[in-house]
Amino acid sequence: MYDAIIIGAGPSGLTSALYLGRANKKVLVLESKSYGGQIINASTIENYPGIPSISGFDFATNLYEQVKRLGVEIKYETVLRVEPTKKVITKEREYQAKVVIIASGATNRKLGLEKEEEWIGKGISYCATCDGHFYKGKVVAVVGGGNTALEDAIYLSNLASKVYLIHRREEFRGEEKYLEEIKKKENIELVLKATVDSLHGETSLQSITIDQEGKKRNLFLDGLFIAIGQEPQNQIFQNVVELDEKGYIKTQEEILTKTRGIYAIGDARVKNLRQLTTATSDGSIAAVMALKEMD
Ligand code: NAP
């Protein structure tokens, strides 16, 4: 019997683990991939209070080690289901806890094109900082108009010979400061009001067809970096929480779900701002509420 089971080892889940570990509780964190969540892929974090600049990898690793030092158990298992009784069923076994904190985050949104998933690692990537070094001196494209796409385009422009930045609108969602930097880069070409129609190649990506205001155009590429946002993966929790139309968990008082003793935190829940600061905030609120529930 654990005091708390936390599903997800991203910043929100690990912050809950930090607070609960410091309160001497028996805590299990279950993670299906690797610790750190999406922040591990951020090249630089410059908006976390008190830390002027740190890489996403260093931030996530520091937090992970801080939590491990407290004796929190972290297991790499995929959760299949959570029962209202706070039983958590993974692919491997079953665990029982007094409270469950869902911190399952969100995953990269896909374009939904044929071969997109098959060619991940063969020309398709969702992480410029992870895979950019494979494209030194090569031609790549980034799809998207948010901060991730803008940052990725800048990062890749320092490695690749040419970067197309493909966005479906003329206005960008990302910040002006990144746009200004992009405009100064000679090897970034903006391809606006354009969508990716199809991917081509034999066994890996060689070119794409884009649709730009009704006109088709072929771009020969070595790599396509898809940065079109994230989406949650909360279907497995539907028996214990309520989801909104986009699949995020509906909560009250920030983190309470419809089932007592089951909390939802971080990017997985309905919220206005999905940032590192709000993820760690959720994590601490859930831990303190959970501590009261356990008493
Ligand atoms: P985002 O802000 O949600 O932007 C996603 C972009 O992809 C939008 O421009 C959107 O176009 C486009 N898009 C969505 N679906 C598409 C589709 N099917 N086909 C083509 N384009 C599509 O996602 P994000 O850039 O990953 O950022 C997520 C959050 O993290 C944001 O709050 C962001 O500010 C934050 N972030 C912050 C930093 C930083 O502060 N340094 C760095 C990275 C991310 P439309 O604009 O037309 O909707």
Residues whose N, C-alpha, C, O or C-beta is under 5 A from the ligand:
A	BS01	NAP	T44 K110 G144 G145 G146 N147 T148 A149 R168 R169 R173 A227 I228 G229 R274
